[in-house]
């Protein structure tokens, strides 16, 4: 298969140049065959994407010591199914929760598929986007509730799911997922900025920065002193 051959050449080139490959199996873009089958809303999505992951790991495994199943999984949920900013462009809470469950289940299935498809003891882990979240108006109970929900969805849900092996709130009620618990050998954290949550304003990706804030080229507030865990309470 020419696509696999291409990436094998990429991995071999990295090794020749003294670089260590790290492969991300899903980085926002769905394979066309996967999208045609319903993408992350298909109940078989975890099984299907795990089969793909096992195939790639079998083909490239001896060249790749580090793997990430799904880059920033909750950004996939929010961008594609809640904000409607990414394909398939949906803005539906129920669809977002369905995708959240399937993506969490898929992480565990992909973890197992990669590990079982190569004998080179790869390290497979999570790369997670964790914004610093706080209420737009700390004195507003509605804003505090909005921040709490955003923190639960963005920062806690996926980590807690892998830690406990269950689908917890807001997408589940603690349903156990076989093979999910401790399905990580490392955790990578992406931090971009803080997000100030206002209950009465449309959610967006800029995080509602103050008017005088220094911004990055992507419009994010420069806020280096924030930790990767919200402390708005």
N, C-alpha and C positions, 0 to 999 in steps of 0.2 A: 504494500500500500504506500503510495508516494507521500502521503501526508505524514505517516509514521516515519518513513525514511528521512523526510526532511528534518523532523525533530530529533531523530537519532543523530543526524549530522550536527545539529545545533549542540546537543549534549556533548558529543565527542569534541567539538571545537572548544567548548567551555573547559573541558578537562585539559586539552592541549595548552590552553592559555592560563592554567592554574586557577580556574574559577570553579566554585562548587555549585552544581545545578540544584535548583529548588523548583519543583513543578506545581503549579496550581491547576487543578483539573477543571474547575468551573470559575470563570472570572466574568460574571454578569451576563455573558452572551450564551444563549442556549444553542446546542447543536441543532441543525434544522430538523433532523429526524425526531429529536426530543420535543421540540416545539410543536411539530405537527401532531404529536401524540397528546398534546395538552399541556406540555411543560410541567411546571411545579404543581398544577392543580390536578394532575392525573394521580389517582391513588397508587398507581404502579411506579410513580416517579422515582422513589428510592431504589427500587429493584432495578429499573432501567439504567439509571445513572451509575449505579454500583457495577453493573455488568460492563459498562463502558470503561469505568475506572480500572477494573481488573484487567481488561484487555490492554489498556495503555501501560499499566504497571508491568504486565508480563512482557511487553515489547521493549520497554525502556528501563526496567527495574534495576539492572546491574549498573546503570549509568547515573541513577538519581538517588541520593541518600535522604533527601527531604521532600515531603509532599504536603500540600494543603488541599483538602478536598474542595472546599467552596470558599472563595474569597469574600470576606465581609458578608456572611450569610443574611444578616438582618437588613443590610442595605439592599440586597436582592428583593427581600419581602417589601420593604418600604418603597423603594423606587419603582418596582414593577406592579405592585398590587395595592398599595395604599395611596401614594402620591400620584401615580399614573405618569411618572416622568420617564420611565424606561419601558421598552416592550415587555409585555403586551399592552401596557398603558392603562391598566385598570385602576380604579379608585374605589375599592369596595372592602370594607372591614372583614366580612366573612371570607372573601377570597384571600385576603392577606393572612388570616388565621389558618386557613387550609394550607396555604403555601408554607407558613411557618412550621406547621406540624410535619409536612412532607420533607422540608429541607433539613430539619433536625433529624428526622429518621434517616434521611439520605446520608448525613454526615457519618453516622455510625456504620451504615452499610458500606460506604466508600472506604472508610477506615479499614474495615475488615477485608474488603476486596483487594486493596493495595497490599496489605500485609500478607494475605494468603496467596498472592499471585507472584511474589518474588521471594527468593531465599536469601536476600542480601540484608535482611533486618533493617528496612527503611524506618525513618522517623516520620510519623504522620501526625499533623497537628492542626490546630485552629488558628486562623488569622482573623481577628475580630476588631471591628470598628467600635470604639467606646468613647463617645463624646461626654464631656462634662455637662450635665444637665441641671438647670435650676429654674425656678419659676420667674417669669417676666416681672411679676409683682409679688414679692415675698409675702406681702400682707393679704393677698387674695387667696382664699381657700380654693377657688376654682383653678387658679394658676398653679397652686401647689399640687392639686390633684392631677392636672395635666402633666406636670413635670414628673410626678410619681409614676404615672402610666407610661410615659415615654422612657423613663429610666428602666422600668420593668421590661419593656419590650426590647429596647435597644441594648441594654447593658447586662441584664440579669438572665433573661429567658434562656438564651443559648448556653451560657456557661453553666447555669443550674441544671439544664437538661442533660448535658454530658456528665456533670458531676454525679447526678442521681440516677441517670438512666431512664428518666421519665419526661413526659410532655407536661410541663406545668403551665400556670397562668402566664399570659392571658389566652394562650392557644389551646390549653388542655387543663385537665383536672388531676394530673399526676399519673396518667396512664403509662405503664411500663413499656419500654421499647427494647426488645432483646438485642444485645450487642452494642447498645449505646453507651452504657455506663463506662466511664474512664476511657472513652475512645479518643485519646489524645496523648501524644508523647511530648508535645510542647504547646505553648500558647503564645501567639504573636499578637501584639496590640498595635493598632493604628489609631493615633490620636490626632485630630485636626483642629478642634476648637471646642468652645462651650456652646451649648444651645439653650437659649432662654425660651421657655414655653409659655405661651399665652393661650388661655382657653378659647378666647373669642377671635383669634386671628388664624387664617389658614396656615397650616403647617407648610414649611418650606425648608430648603436645605441650607439656608444662610444662618439660621439660628437666631434671628432677630438681634443683630449686634447693635450696641448703642450708636447714636448718630456720629459721635466723635471717635469711634473706634478705628484703630489701624486695621486694615483688611489685607488679606492675601490676594493674589491674582484671581483666585477662585471665589472671592467674596466672603471668605470666612474671617471672623474676628481673630486677630492675633492675641492669644490668651495663654501664654506658656506656663503660667503658674498653676493652672488647673491640674488636678490629678486625673487618673483614668477611671475614677469612681465618683459618681455624683454624691454631693454632701449638702443638698438643699434643705434637708429636714432640720 
